[in-house]
């Protein structure tokens, strides 16, 4: 018989950050546990019907964020990484969320804390109070390990031994060992696809159109970027007239009228349920964000990558090296980020046509999907953590 416990999940604001936590929230809620998610006040997260509470915590000051964004835009790739990992996540986000996490934990101490790798306030609070801790990966294990080393001096200012405690805590990843060998000593792998998650009664995002189906997406935040319109127009030009039905999700921060005219074979929407999209999809063309990349691989779908920043280039290289995708050749600008414009439309189209034509890419993606499917179910890993959690 399951003994209900209280589990606290903590994340920064991005959908790609709290997204990997939500399947754990679902599994824990189904098992009868008391689940609470703590996110910054500006996080665009909906948990309706999930059986968990959401507490809104602090977010970095808006003016500070504008200044940091200006520094980011004027920096090279290496400096951008330091700004994002150290100045944004390890410093500003941590300082903003720490009072909220301490208040939540002080009010009702959890039995277990699950965090995503960029959220440090929950780790500080958990280790201080000797609460069991685990990390749910966003990206590749070596990348997460590297980031932890990059910010360790900032973490130690909050609490001596904190970075070591995080490194020793269970590290939960949905990636298979062949694609993602892990330096974390306590790595637990899981599968987060739920059989039957998309049922016959669910809305068809493809609206019954014929194959092949191509899913085009650059995440939810590109619309905030100055690069967004050029990249989106280049992608639309590339897939226009392609022998495929295209679903293009653009996020909620895009003026869709600016994308006109839209090719006849393309449907543009703000958002679609990714699991429903991928359940009947033949090719994904994306920026290489972890959520889209790993979701496509779980379904055995090859990927065409147009990586921009953060973990996207690394994700793209690893999947391409495994034979399950291709990467668009693009020269980085002065700030280290490729400037994708109309001149790249031909390359995007050629990449998509190659991936659709050659069966080897799908076969490689399906091999990875089979390895993913053989990993323990997320409910099994969640039960392991809640029945005998080990302190970080």
Buried (B, 14 or more C-beta within 10 A) or exposed (E): EEEEBBBBBBBBBBBBBBBBBBBBBBBBBBBBBBBBBBBBEEBBBEBEEBBBEBBBBBBBEEEBBEEBBEEBEEBEBEBBBEBBBBBBBBBBBBBBBBEBBBEBBEEEBBBBBBBBBBBBBBBBBBBEBEBBBBBBBBBBBBBBBBBBEBBBEBBEEBBEEBBBBBBBBBBBBBBBEEBBEBEBEBBBBBBBBBEEBBEEEEEEBBEEBEEBBBBBBBBBBBBEBEBBBBBBBBBBBBBBEBEBBBBBBBBEBBEBEEBEEBBEBBBBEEEBEBBBBBBBBBBBBBBBBBBBBBBBBBBBBBBBBBBBBBBBBBBBBBBBEBBBBBBBEBEBEEBBBBBBBEEBBEBBBBBBBEBBEEEEBBEBBBBBBEBBBEBBBBBEBBBBBBEEBBBB
